[in-house]
Amino acid sequence: MKQLIEAIRSVKDGNLEPIRAHGQVIEAINEMLAVVSQRLAEKEARLDEQVLGFYTLNYAVKIIGSALRMKELINITLETFIDVGRVRGGSIGLLDQQGRLKIKIKNNIPKIDTEIIKRVIKENEPYIGELNGNSFLSLPLMGREKPVGIINLYDRLDKQPFSQEDINIISTLATQVGVSIENSRLYEELARWNKQLEKKVAERTKELKEANEELKKMDQTKSDFLSMVAHELRTPLTSIKAFTEMLLNKPDREVETRLRYLGIIHSECNRLTRLINDVLDLSKIEAGKVEWNIQSIKISEVVNTSLATTHKLIEDKGLKVETEIEDGLPDVLADQDRMIQVMTNLIGNAVKFTDNGGKISVKAKKKLKPTKCIQVSVSDTGIGIRKKDLGKVFERFKQVGDGMTNRPEGTGFGLSICLEIIEYHQGKIWVESKLKKGSTFCFTLPIKDEIYRKEICLPKILV
């Protein structure tokens, strides 16, 4: 009895060692102590597992919460779930914006029944069961408001089914993962927008820089143009004023002298008129207020009229003119006055840059490739243009003589106006030249047909 009392007191103090005594009561108590010890050991082991699980969960939450890149995040997530769930394999699937599930990563797990996955996503509840005879757990990855994916765990290491405590721990982790996935998507979307914004800012900055440089260039070009126009206007005005004063101061000069002075005054007035007309023409074109009289015309008539208009200029310099107009050229739809303006300008330039005794050739022919058109060319044996300056001759506010050996008279608008007229008629204009070997200016016009009529006859005013 004394030993029994001591044993009870020992148990009360927490000592679960067997009582060293004999008797049926003592044996029964020892059996009870053994059972209690075993249960306590199991409880402690389970508690240790829970502590380890919560420690792992806390560590995993910190890792997952810090991951922003999707690929890195899902890799860490699957490794963490496999460790926390103590399983051999698993997989992670993510929902896209259309609600379609795509498995992003898997490891050592067989194919899963799609009905199970649909059920988990639809009901937002875990699925616990078996897959190929091994333990299986599927949980939704919940974002802030809706599921963003699914996590599947397969084949526990201890071959035991998932307990409720396991599910609670894994569910807590799954919630954190769902939020992390949303954050990762927002981060990647923000990164994409930021990259696009940087690209757009860079593009706009480049465009603004180019526009600014272009404005500076145009400002300088217009300054040069105003200076040039002032010079070109001042020269004939000075001449007119000088010869007028000579006539006024001595009105009784010989008739031959007076006629010569009046001829010079008349010539300088014509020169002023041409300068002013060029300025007005380009201003109208820029403002979109040019009126067009589109009709069926013959290029041969345009060429002949233009040669007649410039005959005096050609004759004064003793130039030889050759014409080669192909027979039976089809008509074109164009403004005849504007086409004469183009031809007169090209022939006038050829005369201007060709020395006395030189030659001018005017040709017109039909071409079938690359498109059906009529090609007109004006060639001269003049001073030519340097190769690097060929691209400048049609620029606005650029004089034809810029980049040539001598600076000519004029505003430099002529070729720019020609370009505008030809392009309005859906044609092309270009120049071929070698320094000191002459130049050839060419342009094309589409041959008249029904499609062309519809495209170019409708507008009466350039807009």
MILUMFI-807930 format. One line per 5 residues: number of its first residue (from 1); their letters; for each residue x, y, z of C-alpha. Coordinates in nm, 3 decimals. Layout:
residues N
NUM> A> X/Y/Z | ...;
***
This chain:
residues 463
1> MKQLI> 0.000/0.000/0.000 | 0.283/0.230/0.087 | 0.440/0.168/-0.258 | 0.106/0.231/-0.427 | 0.068/0.568/-0.251;
6> EAIRS> 0.423/0.668/-0.352 | 0.355/0.565/-0.716 | 0.037/0.775/-0.728 | 0.225/1.074/-0.586 | 0.497/1.019/-0.849;
11> VKDGN> 0.240/1.017/-1.129 | 0.092/1.333/-0.981 | 0.436/1.497/-1.008 | 0.454/1.400/-1.377 | 0.660/1.082/-1.346;
16> LEPIR> 0.507/0.818/-1.575 | 0.772/0.553/-1.516 | 0.633/0.204/-1.430 | 0.588/0.131/-1.057 | 0.839/-0.120/-0.932;
21> AHGQV> 0.608/-0.335/-0.730 | 0.395/-0.640/-0.768 | 0.029/-0.703/-0.756 | -0.268/-0.689/-0.982 | -0.344/-0.324/-0.902;
26> IEAIN> 0.013/-0.221/-0.967 | 0.017/-0.404/-1.302 | -0.307/-0.237/-1.406 | -0.166/0.103/-1.313 | 0.155/0.031/-1.509;
31> EMLAV> -0.052/-0.063/-1.817 | -0.242/0.262/-1.782 | 0.082/0.458/-1.748 | 0.222/0.294/-2.062 | -0.087/0.393/-2.264;
36> VSQRL> -0.077/0.748/-2.129 | 0.294/0.775/-2.208 | 0.239/0.655/-2.561 | -0.045/0.901/-2.620 | 0.156/1.186/-2.475;
41> AEKEA> 0.447/1.095/-2.701 | 0.216/1.095/-3.002 | 0.073/1.431/-2.899 | 0.422/1.575/-2.860 | 0.527/1.442/-3.199;
46> RLDEQ> 0.213/1.588/-3.353 | 0.274/1.918/-3.180 | 0.634/1.921/-3.306 | 0.506/1.863/-3.656 | 0.259/2.148/-3.621;
51> VLGFY> 0.527/2.382/-3.487 | 0.754/2.282/-3.775 | 0.465/2.329/-4.018 | 0.385/2.677/-3.889 | 0.752/2.768/-3.894;
56> TLNYA> 0.780/2.645/-4.253 | 0.456/2.823/-4.340 | 0.581/3.150/-4.194 | 0.909/3.116/-4.383 | 0.725/3.027/-4.704;
61> VKIIG> 0.487/3.322/-4.675 | 0.781/3.559/-4.644 | 0.954/3.408/-4.949 | 0.639/3.402/-5.163 | 0.535/3.749/-5.054;
66> SALRM> 0.868/3.890/-5.170 | 0.857/3.725/-5.515 | 0.724/3.954/-5.788 | 0.818/3.779/-6.110 | 0.562/3.514/-6.207;
71> KELIN> 0.806/3.246/-6.319 | 1.013/3.283/-6.003 | 0.699/3.294/-5.788 | 0.540/2.970/-5.913 | 0.869/2.782/-5.887;
76> ITLET> 0.914/2.889/-5.524 | 0.545/2.823/-5.456 | 0.547/2.462/-5.578 | 0.867/2.382/-5.388 | 0.716/2.534/-5.073;
81> FIDVG> 0.386/2.345/-5.103 | 0.570/2.017/-5.157 | 0.777/2.081/-4.841 | 0.485/2.200/-4.627 | 0.250/1.925/-4.747;
86> RVRGG> 0.525/1.660/-4.719 | 0.435/1.514/-5.059 | 0.628/1.369/-5.351 | 0.483/1.586/-5.626 | 0.244/1.861/-5.724;
91> SIGLL> 0.138/2.110/-5.988 | 0.018/2.469/-6.019 | -0.232/2.598/-6.275 | -0.326/2.963/-6.337 | -0.643/3.115/-6.480;
96> DQQGR> -0.610/3.366/-6.764 | -0.834/3.669/-6.816 | -1.084/3.453/-7.009 | -1.108/3.204/-6.720 | -0.908/2.931/-6.896;
101> LKIKI> -0.678/2.720/-6.678 | -0.326/2.644/-6.791 | -0.085/2.427/-6.592 | 0.225/2.641/-6.548 | 0.446/2.397/-6.361;
106> KNNIP> 0.425/2.034/-6.241 | 0.656/1.785/-6.074 | 0.609/1.410/-6.026 | 0.229/1.408/-6.054 | 0.003/1.214/-6.295;
111> KIDTE> -0.278/1.361/-6.502 | -0.570/1.495/-6.298 | -0.936/1.453/-6.389 | -1.055/1.785/-6.534 | -1.390/1.750/-6.356;
116> IIKRV> -1.209/1.765/-6.021 | -1.028/2.082/-6.123 | -1.349/2.245/-6.253 | -1.524/2.161/-5.927 | -1.249/2.306/-5.709;
121> IKENE> -1.243/2.632/-5.910 | -1.620/2.661/-5.929 | -1.692/2.586/-5.562 | -1.373/2.746/-5.424 | -1.338/2.450/-5.190;
126> PYIGE> -1.054/2.195/-5.148 | -1.084/1.844/-5.284 | -0.942/1.557/-5.075 | -0.913/1.208/-5.216 | -0.685/0.966/-5.396;
131> LNGNS> -0.508/0.973/-5.730 | -0.374/0.643/-5.865 | -0.408/0.496/-5.515 | -0.208/0.775/-5.347 | -0.321/1.069/-5.135;
136> FLSLP> -0.429/1.374/-5.332 | -0.526/1.730/-5.237 | -0.643/2.010/-5.467 | -0.706/2.365/-5.343 | -0.804/2.690/-5.513;
141> LMGRE> -0.551/2.974/-5.509 | -0.772/3.262/-5.399 | -0.694/3.622/-5.488 | -0.853/3.918/-5.317 | -1.193/3.861/-5.478;
146> KPVGI> -1.179/3.552/-5.701 | -0.966/3.244/-5.766 | -0.653/3.297/-5.972 | -0.548/2.934/-6.004 | -0.520/2.592/-5.841;
151> INLYD> -0.259/2.395/-5.643 | -0.248/2.015/-5.654 | -0.048/1.800/-5.408 | 0.013/1.430/-5.460 | 0.138/1.128/-5.260;
156> RLDKQ> 0.222/1.209/-4.897 | 0.558/1.082/-4.778 | 0.407/0.915/-4.470 | 0.140/0.746/-4.685 | -0.127/0.897/-4.456;
161> PFSQE> -0.429/1.093/-4.578 | -0.429/1.471/-4.541 | -0.559/1.572/-4.196 | -0.773/1.875/-4.131 | -0.473/2.046/-3.972;
166> DINII> -0.272/1.983/-4.289 | -0.549/2.131/-4.498 | -0.577/2.436/-4.272 | -0.203/2.507/-4.298 | -0.194/2.452/-4.676;
171> STLAT> -0.510/2.663/-4.724 | -0.355/2.952/-4.532 | -0.050/2.930/-4.757 | -0.271/2.904/-5.067 | -0.448/3.228/-4.977;
176> QVGVS> -0.117/3.408/-4.945 | -0.002/3.259/-5.275 | -0.320/3.375/-5.452 | -0.262/3.734/-5.338 | 0.105/3.706/-5.436;
181> IENSR> 0.007/3.590/-5.786 | -0.224/3.888/-5.822 | 0.056/4.116/-5.706 | 0.294/3.952/-5.950 | 0.052/4.002/-6.237;
186> LYEEL> 0.001/4.365/-6.139 | 0.376/4.408/-6.114 | 0.436/4.254/-6.457 | 0.153/4.458/-6.607 | 0.298/4.771/-6.446;
191> ARWNK> 0.641/4.677/-6.579 | 0.495/4.633/-6.930 | 0.315/4.966/-6.911 | 0.627/5.130/-6.776 | 0.833/4.984/-7.058;
196> QLEKK> 0.576/5.096/-7.314 | 0.564/5.439/-7.151 | 0.941/5.467/-7.160 | 0.937/5.364/-7.526 | 0.665/5.617/-7.607;
201> VAERT> 0.845/5.890/-7.412 | 1.165/5.807/-7.600 | 0.978/5.812/-7.932 | 0.803/6.140/-7.851 | 1.129/6.290/-7.728;
206> KELKE> 1.296/6.186/-8.051 | 1.005/6.323/-8.255 | 1.011/6.651/-8.063 | 1.385/6.675/-8.108 | 1.355/6.606/-8.479;
211> ANEEL> 1.064/6.850/-8.505 | 1.264/7.112/-8.319 | 1.560/7.058/-8.549 | 1.327/7.078/-8.848 | 1.176/7.401/-8.717;
216> KKMDQ> 1.523/7.545/-8.669 | 1.615/7.436/-9.018 | 1.294/7.582/-9.163 | 1.344/7.903/-8.969 | 1.696/7.938/-9.106;
221> TKSDF> 1.579/7.841/-9.455 | 1.300/8.099/-9.449 | 1.541/8.361/-9.319 | 1.770/8.282/-9.609 | 1.470/8.284/-9.842;
226> LSMVA> 1.353/8.627/-9.724 | 1.704/8.758/-9.765 | 1.724/8.607/-10.112 | 1.381/8.737/-10.217 | 1.470/9.083/-10.087;
231> HELRT> 1.788/9.071/-10.295 | 1.605/8.942/-10.604 | 1.337/9.212/-10.573 | 1.583/9.488/-10.501 | 1.795/9.413/-10.810;
236> PLTSI> 1.526/9.475/-11.077 | 1.379/9.764/-10.878 | 1.720/9.930/-10.860 | 1.763/9.882/-11.234 | 1.414/10.017/-11.309;
241> KAFTE> 1.472/10.317/-11.085 | 1.812/10.395/-11.239 | 1.697/10.381/-11.603 | 1.376/10.570/-11.521 | 1.578/10.851/-11.358;
246> MLLNK> 1.808/10.867/-11.661 | 1.509/10.907/-11.889 | 1.354/11.172/-11.665 | 1.674/11.366/-11.626 | 1.741/11.369/-12.000;
251> PDREV> 1.417/11.310/-12.187 | 1.567/11.430/-12.515 | 1.805/11.135/-12.549 | 1.832/10.965/-12.883 | 1.536/10.745/-12.973;
256> ETRLR> 1.757/10.436/-12.993 | 1.890/10.495/-12.640 | 1.543/10.563/-12.499 | 1.410/10.244/-12.658 | 1.701/10.045/-12.513;
261> YLGII> 1.637/10.188/-12.165 | 1.264/10.118/-12.195 | 1.341/9.762/-12.307 | 1.553/9.708/-11.997 | 1.277/9.852/-11.776;
266> HSECN> 1.021/9.625/-11.945 | 1.243/9.321/-11.898 | 1.298/9.399/-11.531 | 0.923/9.447/-11.480 | 0.862/9.103/-11.631;
271> RLTRL> 1.125/8.964/-11.398 | 0.947/9.120/-11.099 | 0.616/8.977/-11.219 | 0.765/8.627/-11.242 | 0.909/8.655/-10.891;
276> INDVL> 0.579/8.771/-10.743 | 0.380/8.505/-10.932 | 0.608/8.232/-10.797 | 0.552/8.352/-10.442 | 0.176/8.370/-10.491;
281> DLSKI> 0.159/8.026/-10.655 | 0.343/7.855/-10.372 | 0.134/8.039/-10.111 | -0.186/7.915/-10.276 | -0.057/7.559/-10.292;
286> EAGKV> 0.044/7.564/-9.925 | -0.296/7.705/-9.827 | -0.479/7.440/-10.034 | -0.660/7.703/-10.242 | -0.541/7.612/-10.589;
291> EWNIQ> -0.826/7.566/-10.836 | -0.774/7.284/-11.084 | -0.928/7.255/-11.429 | -0.892/6.882/-11.490 | -0.965/6.771/-11.844;
296> SIKIS> -0.840/6.541/-12.117 | -0.528/6.698/-12.271 | -0.252/6.606/-12.515 | 0.107/6.622/-12.394 | 0.225/6.716/-12.744;
301> EVVNT> 0.023/7.040/-12.723 | 0.168/7.117/-12.380 | 0.524/7.066/-12.508 | 0.472/7.277/-12.823 | 0.305/7.560/-12.632;
306> SLATT> 0.583/7.565/-12.373 | 0.856/7.574/-12.641 | 0.677/7.863/-12.812 | 0.654/8.050/-12.482 | 1.026/8.013/-12.414;
311> HKLIE> 1.136/8.063/-12.778 | 1.275/8.415/-12.712 | 1.487/8.293/-12.419 | 1.624/8.005/-12.627 | 1.693/8.230/-12.926;
316> DKGLK> 1.874/8.494/-12.718 | 2.129/8.235/-12.602 | 2.161/8.069/-12.940 | 2.063/7.729/-12.808 | 1.976/7.433/-13.027;
321> VETEI> 1.648/7.257/-12.948 | 1.569/6.893/-13.025 | 1.221/6.749/-12.975 | 1.123/6.383/-12.983 | 0.752/6.323/-12.922;
326> EDGLP> 0.627/5.969/-12.974 | 0.341/5.939/-13.224 | -0.004/5.849/-13.099 | 0.050/5.933/-12.734 | -0.273/5.876/-12.535;
331> DVLAD> -0.439/6.164/-12.356 | -0.394/6.235/-11.986 | -0.631/6.392/-11.736 | -0.465/6.711/-11.615 | -0.484/7.086/-11.578;
336> QDRMI> -0.334/7.209/-11.906 | -0.230/7.551/-11.776 | -0.051/7.392/-11.480 | 0.126/7.141/-11.705 | 0.241/7.423/-11.931;
341> QVMTN> 0.367/7.597/-11.616 | 0.570/7.284/-11.530 | 0.715/7.252/-11.882 | 0.792/7.625/-11.908 | 0.973/7.612/-11.576;
346> LIGNA> 1.181/7.307/-11.672 | 1.271/7.452/-12.013 | 1.347/7.791/-11.855 | 1.583/7.626/-11.605 | 1.754/7.438/-11.886;
351> VKFTD> 1.808/7.765/-12.073 | 1.928/7.940/-11.758 | 2.199/7.684/-11.680 | 2.318/7.618/-12.034 | 2.591/7.827/-12.190;
356> NGGKI> 2.546/8.003/-12.522 | 2.554/7.760/-12.813 | 2.444/7.463/-12.603 | 2.161/7.218/-12.666 | 1.824/7.140/-12.510;
361> SVKAK> 1.630/6.818/-12.574 | 1.260/6.765/-12.500 | 1.119/6.412/-12.521 | 0.779/6.251/-12.452 | 0.708/5.879/-12.471;
366> KKLKP> 0.471/5.613/-12.339 | 0.585/5.365/-12.071 | 0.407/5.047/-11.965 | 0.618/4.948/-11.662 | 0.596/4.963/-11.368;
371> TKCIQ> 0.267/5.142/-11.447 | 0.110/5.280/-11.763 | 0.216/5.643/-11.796 | 0.360/5.913/-12.020 | 0.715/6.022/-11.940;
376> VSVSD> 0.838/6.369/-12.036 | 1.202/6.476/-12.006 | 1.391/6.801/-12.052 | 1.769/6.765/-12.095 | 2.042/7.024/-12.130;
381> TGIGI> 2.417/7.044/-12.179 | 2.457/7.294/-11.896 | 2.664/7.314/-11.580 | 2.496/7.017/-11.408 | 2.438/6.943/-11.040;
386> RKKDL> 2.665/6.778/-10.786 | 2.553/6.429/-10.682 | 2.516/6.524/-10.313 | 2.283/6.813/-10.408 | 2.040/6.618/-10.629;
391> GKVFE> 1.801/6.561/-10.339 | 1.776/6.932/-10.263 | 1.658/7.074/-10.594 | 1.286/7.017/-10.525 | 1.290/7.145/-10.167;
396> RFKQV> 1.079/7.444/-10.077 | 1.267/7.768/-10.020 | 1.571/7.612/-10.188 | 1.711/7.774/-10.499 | 1.782/7.548/-10.792;
401> GDGMT> 2.134/7.687/-10.801 | 2.218/7.588/-10.443 | 2.489/7.330/-10.475 | 2.568/7.424/-10.835 | 2.870/7.606/-10.966;
406> NRPEG> 2.693/7.942/-11.007 | 2.402/8.099/-10.820 | 2.117/8.178/-11.061 | 1.858/8.447/-11.047 | 1.508/8.369/-10.915;
411> TGFGL> 1.327/8.270/-10.598 | 1.400/7.899/-10.623 | 1.027/7.824/-10.607 | 0.994/7.690/-10.959 | 1.091/7.328/-10.902;
416> SICLE> 0.904/7.314/-10.571 | 0.588/7.426/-10.751 | 0.651/7.168/-11.026 | 0.674/6.896/-10.760 | 0.342/7.000/-10.606;
421> IIEYH> 0.165/7.005/-10.944 | 0.300/6.669/-11.064 | 0.227/6.493/-10.734 | -0.128/6.628/-10.732 | -0.172/6.463/-11.072;
426> QGKIW> -0.047/6.136/-10.919 | 0.277/6.154/-11.115 | 0.645/6.155/-11.022 | 0.925/6.402/-11.094 | 1.300/6.356/-11.056;
431> VESKL> 1.637/6.474/-11.185 | 1.945/6.301/-11.324 | 2.264/6.501/-11.354 | 2.642/6.511/-11.348 | 2.846/6.820/-11.272;
436> KKGST> 2.958/7.000/-11.589 | 2.781/6.738/-11.805 | 2.425/6.868/-11.803 | 2.097/6.767/-11.636 | 1.779/6.581/-11.727;
441> FCFTL> 1.453/6.658/-11.548 | 1.181/6.392/-11.594 | 0.821/6.359/-11.487 | 0.546/6.103/-11.545 | 0.167/6.130/-11.567;
446> PIKDE> -0.080/5.837/-11.551 | -0.252/5.756/-11.878 | -0.622/5.845/-11.888 | -0.859/5.567/-11.780 | -1.184/5.534/-11.586;
451> IYRKE> -1.023/5.466/-11.248 | -0.798/5.768/-11.281 | -1.097/5.978/-11.387 | -1.281/5.889/-11.065 | -0.981/5.964/-10.849;
456> ICLPK> -0.878/6.297/-10.995 | -1.185/6.453/-11.159 | -1.398/6.475/-10.846 | -1.200/6.736/-10.650 | -1.213/7.085/-10.799;
461> ILV> -1.005/7.249/-10.529 | -0.690/7.108/-10.372 | -0.762/7.033/-10.005;
***
